Amino acid sequence: MDALVLARTQFAFTVSFHIFFPAFTIGLASYLAVLEGLWLATKRDVFLQLYKYWLIVFAVAFAMGVVSGIVMSYQFGTNWGPFSEKTGPVLGPLLAYEVLTAFFLEAGFLGVMLFGLDRVGPRLHFAATLLVAFGTLLSAFWILSANSWMQTPAAYHLEAGRYVPDSWIGVIFNPSFPYRFTHMVLAAYLTTALVVGASGAWHLLRDKTNPAARVMFVMAILMAAVVAPTQLIVGDLHGLNTKEYQPAKVAAMEGHFESRAGAPLILFGIPDVGEARTKYTLEIPKLASLILEHDLDAKVTGLDAFPRDHWPNVPIVFWAFRIMVGIGVLMILFGLVGAVQFFRKRLFDEAWFHRWGVAMGPLGFVAILAGWFVTEVGRQPFAVYGLLRTGDAVSPIGTPGVAGSLLGFIVVYTIIFGAGSFYLIRLMKRSPDIGLEKPTEKGPLRTTGVMPGPALEKGPH
């Protein structure tokens, strides 16, 4: 393994850890805003109780996201010096805007959100929660804009070997940005919904009359039932955009080595790059042509239309795409079954469905990671698609140095973020029903009508 492979592995390792936490906090911040808004509108203590319950989880996940994100910025200057030099005029300001707007907004109001409910009043506190939630979305906006420019560069010119922006509007709203941003935000919401639903299902398996667990589970199911099908539509639009601007990536996703009319949809198979074909396929005739070109007999571009040194790693892209889509289909099924159970008024009675909900908890993170593998590995061999090859973007450093730092990252990340993730799971295993009166078997959710007392205030937060 040379320095280039190790540098790529190191960045992939650190970004894979990092992406879990921002994705979770994007969705969780919006969920907290919804909970506090519902509490202000209805005065039901269960919403305030859940707000305080998930606020602690949000604080820990937010801290781990900040720490893991700082590490990646240093790698631009160590492992990827030529990349930073050539793309700095474009990507540098975008990352600076993320800090000056999103991060400052989150940092400015996070303290009020965490500690200010009894000090600033509920309405001002709700405003702080909204601003933090908006800050997480703003952060995703800038990061996805920068990444999308690397995928579909636009509004630039080359000046003294560096890419310089012609129009910031053109740079920010590059051709793939609207699809990537929407797709990522929906993925974050789905991931959070599945985690909240898994926590609610876990507590329902222990006590199906737990009022807070009921509210969590209902909200998660309804979110999945609405957002998962929406994500399917957005994903299809994103795929069509990718076909237009990165056709080699789509060919690798589909496992099509040969351009052909009436191309089948390959459900499963084993891509063989050496023989330039996908073996042992299970396929649906002509469906790929229908999906990609909206014509059963249309020609679909395969990898044979591109030089071999422009091919991405086909097996990784092929299988990561199927993992992402497979989990997406499972999410849709879970949401629809849950909606049916809800309208049948059996959502809290079916233990088998609660176990399914617990099992769905981590799958959102797996789908996000698989999607990022499709995005980033599919862009190879370019750091900036069509402009800057990854081999020309790596710093001239020795293999032992990169290998040593990679080993250090693996050890430190495993210890620190492993412990942090374990602590998050412990937090979510706590019962969220403190201070709430449990409902009767078939009765409505009730609360004591009073604010959670000192027992809550002396909790982990």
C-alpha positions, 0 to 999 in steps of 0.5 A: 500500500503506497502513500496515496492508498493510505492517505485515502484510507485515512480520510475514509476512516475519519470521515466515516466516523465523523458523518455519523454524528452530524447526520444524527444531530441534524435530525435530532436538533429538528426533532427537539425543536418539534418537541418543544414546539408541541409542548408550548402548543399543547402544554403536555408534559410528555413533550417536555419530558422527551425534550429533556431526555433527548437533549442530553443525547444531542449534547453528547453527539454534538460534542463528538461531531465537533471533535471528529470534524476538526481532525479532518480539516487538518488532513487537508494540510497534511495529506492533501496539500496540492489539493488544498492549494489548487482548490483553496480559492473555491473550497476555502471560503465555503468552509469558512462560511460554514464556520462563520454562519452555522458553527457560530450560530450553534455555538452561540445558542447551544448554551442557552438550549442546554442550560437556559430553560429556567433562566430565559423563559420557554419562548426565548428558549424555544427560539434558541432551539430553533436557531440551533436546529437551523444552524445544523441545517446551515452547516449541512448546506455549506458542507454539501455545497463544497462536496457537490462542487467537487462532484460537479465543478461549475463557475470557475476558471484556471488561474496560475494552476488554481481553480478560481470562482467566476460566480459564487452563486454558480459555485454554491448552487452547482448542478448536483447541489440541490439533489445532494443537499435534499437527499442528505437532509432527508437521510439525516431525518430518517436516521434520527427517526429510526434511532428514536423509534428504536429507543421507543420500541425498546422501552415498549417491550419492557412496558407497553403503557410507557407514555413517553415511549409511545409518543416516541414510537408514534412520531418515529413511525409517522416520520418514516412513513412519510419521509422514506417514500419521499427519499425514494423519489429524491434519490431517483432524481439524484440518480438522473442528475448523476447520470448526466454529470457522472455517467461512469459512476452510474455505470458502476452503480448499475454493474453495466460494463457494456453499453446496450439498448434495453439494458436490464436492471441487475439486482445482484451479481459479482462485478469482474473488472478483469473480464469487464462483466458482471457474473452470476446476475439476477436481473429484470429485463429492460428495467434499467433503460426504463429507470434511467432513460424512461424508455424500455429500449433506450441505450444505457451507457456502460463502462466501456464508453470510458477509458479504464483509468477513469473507472471507479472501484466498481465492486465497492460502488456496486455493492454499496449502492445495493446496501443503500437501496436495500435499506431504503426499501426496508425503511419504506416497508417499516414505515408503511407497516407501522402506519397500518398498525397505527390506524388499526390501533395496534401499534403498541400491542405487537411485540414483533413489530417493536423488535423490528423497530429496535433492529431498524435503529442502526440501519440509517447510519449504515445507509448513510455510510453506504451512500457516501461510499457510492458518492466518494468512491464513485468519483474516483480517480478524481478528487475534483471530477474531471479536473484534478486526479486524486494521485495529483492531489496527495502530498509528497509524504512517505508511506511510513508517516501516513501509515503511522498516523493512520494507525494512531487514528484507528487506536484513538478513534476506537477508544474515544468514539467507541466509549462515546457511542457506548455512553449514548446507547446507555443514555437511550436505555434510560426510561423516559417516563419520569414524572408521567402518569401511565395510561390505562391499557386502552386509554389516552396518554395522560400526564400528571399536569405538573412540570417534572419535579426535582427527581428529573432536575437531578438526572444525568444532565 
